[in-house]
Amino acid sequence: MGVTISRVAMMAVLTLTSCSAIAQKIVSVEVFYRSTMHSEPQSRVPGADITLWNLDKPKLIKRQKPSITGTEREVREKVSDWLASTEGKAHLVAARESYRGFGQAMRYRIKKVPAIVLDGKQVVYGTTNVRKALLIYRGKQ
């Protein structure tokens, strides 16, 4: 009898889980903001696959590069050595990645930040609150 009850309970949980997943489709959410002006948006909200684009990130990463001094030749050598180092390579990857947010903002023709793009279709301006943007978006569907 214990086995039968646990199977029934398991079937009920699976049924409820699948019904709730069907009722609430996962929404792709992209949040565009500036960390120097806006609070950090939520990165986890049920029913949302969230990507955060901090448009201040390129400036922040530029500040992390080392200060290198010396003669022109010494500076060239030090920069070359640093770029070949693990730290330098990681910095270049982070710098490249930091500009992807600008590319996405241009793709969506974002006019101002903060802005939240939902499913690549709807833009909600003036907030970094993902829950609020989802309520607006789901109300318009």
N, C-alpha and C positions, 0 to 999 in steps of 0.2 A: 504494500500500500504506500509506503514511503517513496518508492521509486515512481509510482504513478503520480503522486502529488507533485513531486519535483519535476516530472516531465510536463505536467499540466502548467505548473508555475512558469517553467522555462518557455513554453509555447506562448503563454500570455505576455511575458516580458518581450519576447521577440516580436509578437504582433503589435504591441503598443509602441515599441521602438520603431518599427517600420512605418506604422501609421503616422507617427510624429515626424519622421524624416520626409515622408511624402507631403504632409501638410506644410512643413516649413522647409522650403528649398534653400540650399546654401547659397548665399549671395556673395559675389566677389566685391570686396570693398577696398578702395585705394584712398588713403588719407594723405592729402598734401598740406604741409604745415611748415612753419619756421620755429625751431626750438628756442630761438632768442625772443620770440613774440608770443608763442602759444604753449599751452601745457601739453605734455606728452599724451597722445591719444591712447585709448584702450587698444591693446593688441590682441585681446581675446574676448570675443562676444559670441554667445551661442548663435548658430545659424549664419555666421559670417566668416569668410576667408579673407583676412585683413592683411594688406600690405601698407606699411608706413613709409612715406616719402618725406624725409626732412630736407627741405630745400636750403637749409643752412649748413648741411653736412660738408659740402665742398670747402667752405671757409674754415670750418672746424678742423678738417683734415689738413689743410694747408698750414695751419698753426702747429701741427704736430711734426712737421719736417724739421730736421736738425739745423742748427745755425752753424754754418761752416765758414771759417775765416782763413786767411792766408794769402799768399800770392796767387795770381791767376792760375798758375800751373798747379799749385798745391790744392786749390779749390777744385779744379777739374779732376784731379786724382782722387780727392776725398769724396767728391760727388759720385764719381764712377764706382769707387769701392762701396759706397753706401747703397747705390742702386743695385749692385750685384749681391748685396747681403740679403739675408732672409727678411730683416726689418724693412729694407728699402723696397724689396719686391712686394711685401705685404702692403706697404704704403701706396705703391702704384695701383695695386688691385683695388684697395679701398677708395682711392681717388677716382678711378674709372667708375666704380660702382656708385659713388656718390652723385655723379652727374646723370645717372639713369632717371632719377626723379624729374629732372628738368625735361628730359625727352618725353616722358609720360605726360607731364603737364602740357607740353606743346601738342602732343597727339590728341589730347582731350580738349585742347583750346581753353585751358583754365585761365580765367580772367583775373582772379585774385585768390589769395589764401587767407584763412584756411578754406579748404574745399574737400568734399568727399565725393568720389565717383563710385556709383553702385552699378554693378554688372556692365560696366563700360558704357552705360546709356544715360543715366540720370546724374546730375551734379547738384549737390547741396552745398551752398556757400555759407560762410560765416560761423562754422562750428567744426570742432574736432570730435564731437560727441557721436560716436558710431551708433549707439542705441537710438539716439534722436533721429539721425539720418535714416536708419532702417525703418523706423516708424513712419516717417514721411514717405519713403519709397514704397513700402508695403501698402500704404493708404492710397497711393496713386495707381497701383496695379489692378 
